[in-house]
């Protein structure tokens, strides 16, 4: 049974809580919350902001779902598998956790909450709360209402003007042993590209950008709290501010934002994800030559090497244009680490189309590629296209492309052996806490024998060997 004091609940909430079936006991501590996140870095960032907002309102964060008073699943809809995982998880929570602790509050947030809304409660009656992608900042209020017994079930998937500027709180420990030295900043919400395979414009809404001043203020605060590297986040970051901020001296709003963030004293590195190839105008390529904090790393989703498929996908570029962007970037920064997303088995993909993707992967020599088997999404044009590719063919193409990508990447990692590289030390390795982990400017993980005192340092290491998408280093002896 949850217990809260009169001091920790607003008066009105306390009054209702006293009569609520959920809180028949005298309340003495604030509820604890556990958020499980599915999907992309934007989802991770949304969860972090919600957690920070809840903490600011007096809620605590539970270390595990077993001890939490509230369990929220922040969901992803990009592929069916991600949705099924979250639904399966909620079914388990309802069957296992609810059985022993009937007062636990269960909720869905994010993309699947947005696209399915009330249906989720109809399907899973144990769910108390469904919060859409423009309502993350309302989570604490809704939980207060549920705990106060004011409302039983809440579904809110409405649009909300200005919601793009509400994801700005961070959970950063001030403790030197687990202090974050990297931070993620959400610069915009939504997407206007309407790729025929993609559900994002329907779950995240139209593109809405924050102001440059608001973003810089958030970045500056992170740097004051010890952050050395900032990653700017958006569904298509390169479309940032297109509608609201005019091009100035030939520079897009996004490049103007990069310049403003680059100015922040104490910030060492700037990254961004994910861009769209159409955003790589000469102004952005030039920015790599002018802004030293902008690291040599780009995750540029290509999706396919076939012009025919790129057109069917509504991507807005050709294979040739993509290759010319890579060439320009490498001419400005030869070390550039380039990764991508590729979809295999898009409707109508023939063996010839797929071979064009294989040849593009060879030509670019990606440092890594995230390969997705096409998953039909509700209400997207591609789901209705003829010639859907059978699952075994998707699996087979996935395996072939993965083998190629892995072998090219292994060669690119091997090229680092014997070289000295700059890393930002992030903390102990997640898989072996006896080792420290840092990241190269080209976004490669480096493990080395070091200690906590290196956390947050930019240092040079000599690469001695490679593992799977990992480099092993020795702190370099400096002259
Ligand atoms: N900004 C990115 C872009 O340029 O398209 C989109 C990011 S999306 C959330 C992440 C990746 O998921 C996409 O790049 C795409 O490869 C993959 N994806 C999106 N919809 C998909 C679908 N229906 N089936 C399989 N993969 C999909």
Boltz pocket constraint, residues with backbone or C-beta under 6 A from the ligand:
constraints:
  - pocket:
      binder: B
      contacts: [[A, 40], [A, 78], [A, 79], [A, 195], [A, 197], [A, 198], [A, 199], [A, 200], [A, 234], [A, 235], [A, 236], [A, 274], [A, 275], [A, 276], [A, 277], [A, 301], [A, 303], [A, 341], [A, 342], [A, 343], [A, 370], [A, 372], [A, 373], [A, 374], [A, 375], [A, 376], [A, 377]]
      max_distance: 6.0
